[in-house]
Amino acid sequence: MDNFTHLCLNCEQADMQLLTRDITLTFDGLSLPLAQVRGWNCPACGEIEFTDKDSAERYDAALETLHAQA
């Protein structure tokens, strides 16, 4: 496991980092904070690959909220 790398599926440039962190979603000039999102994070392009259902569902719900507000 010491030599494990997880390349970003979006940019294929960086070794992703497994993190739990707060993020801010933005859409059409609006923003919405989202706390404690768990997943593989790409330091190059910002892509997140969720590792748990809760984080993915909360992200989707927040994005739907932003779209509705826009």
Secondary structure, DSSP 4 states (H G I P E B T S, - for coil): -TT---B-TTTS-SB-EEEEEEEEEEETTEEEEEEEEEEEE-TTT--EEESSHHHHHHHHHHHHHHHHH-
